Amino acid sequence: MKIGVAFSGCGDSALGAWAFADELEKYSLKIDLLSVTSLSAISSLLWSYGQEEGQIRKYMAGLMKSPSWEELDFTLAPKEKGYRCPLAVNSVDVLTGVSVVYCDQLHSDAWKLKTYPLAGRERQALLSTLSPYKGLEPLCLDDMLLCDFSVQYGCPCFPLKMAGVEKILSVSFCGGYQPVQVAADSLSLLTGKNSDLHYSLPAPKRKRIARIEEANRQFVREHISEIYEKLLF
């Protein structure tokens, strides 16, 4: 049974999105492809590449305090042992609606979908998906203006379907006060209904990164029976 997980949203709970995926794996739920967009993409990529928990926490805390493109200048850990799980980072061109997916496992020649390898383009992939988090402008790349995929299409589930996964869990880390972010959350909720299971996590009351991560882990622990039922049977 191939299982895919889709993360979207730029609420503060997305700062600890990696902990949600990590807790799933602690409960022996293997993720065959993790499809991410917006703020959730950052910690998910660092986790997927094997960064230590403390380093992820430190990096996300810095990003929360002073979000900027420069904050995305990080050094990835060596990958001799491979990735924790395959990753697809999603964005969309605000001018044309063309989807852009950075993933080493997918390829498409469709005119409304551009695919790029993720390896070697990690920073570019994250830059393309972060806007409009905290007012960041879309990234100009190859005559496109790229931003959070969910602004246009909601949950990034279609890369999972392209990869042939059989069960999909989608999670929206809701939050953000700009109208475009509120609309993206609503669209993620709507499209999430096409998943086998969808959760919307509200913004946490306490904004310390460690507390956010633990809240995400606790959510998985409280819902693991339902997750097993929907994804494994």
C-alpha positions, 0 to 999 in steps of 0.5 A, a space after each residue: 500500500 503506497 501512502 502519500 501525505 500532503 502538507 499546506 498552509 502558512 499558519 504557525 503550526 506549519 513551522 513544526 510540520 516536520 514533527 507531524 511527519 516524523 510522528 507518523 513514521 514513529 507509528 510505523 506509517 511509511 510515507 512513500 511521497 510527502 508533497 508540500 507547499 508554503 511554510 510547511 515545505 521548509 521544515 519538511 525538506 530539512 527533516 527529509 534531508 536528515 537534519 537534526 531536530 535541534 538544527 531544524 528548530 533553530 532554523 525555523 525560529 530564525 525564519 519566524 522572527 525575520 522571514 526573508 529570502 536570505 534566511 533560506 541560505 542553509 547548508 543541507 546535511 550529507 545524504 549518504 544514507 538517503 532521504 527519510 522520504 521522497 519529497 515534492 515541493 509545489 508552487 504556482 505561477 500567479 500569472 498563468 496558473 501553471 503548477 511547478 513541482 520540484 521532485 526527483 521522482 516525477 516528470 511531466 510534459 503537460 503545458 500546465 505543469 512544469 517539473 524540475 529535479 529537487 536535488 541541487 535546486 532545494 533553495 530555489 524550490 523553497 523560495 518559489 513556494 513561501 510567498 505570501 508568508 508574512 508579506 514576502 513577494 512571489 519569486 521571479 523565475 523563468 518568466 514566472 511569478 511563483 508563490 504558495 501552490 494552495 493559493 490557486 489549487 488548495 492541497 498539493 495532492 496531485 503529485 501524489 496521484 501522479 506518483 501512484 499512491 493509493 491512500 492520501 492524508 492531507 493536512 492544512 496548517 491554517 493561519 495567516 491574516 492576509 485575505 489571500 491566506 484565508 482564501 488558501 486555507 478555505 481552498 485547502 479545506 475544500 480540496 482536502 475532501 478528495 483525500 482519504 483523510 484530511 485534517 486542518 490544524 489551527 494556529 497554536 496558542 503558544 508560538 515557541 517552536 518546541 511547543 508547536 512541534 509537540 502539539 503536532 506530535 500530540 495531534 498525531 498520537 490522538 488521531 492515530 487510530 483514525 489514521 490507521 483505519 483510513 490509510 491502512 485498511 
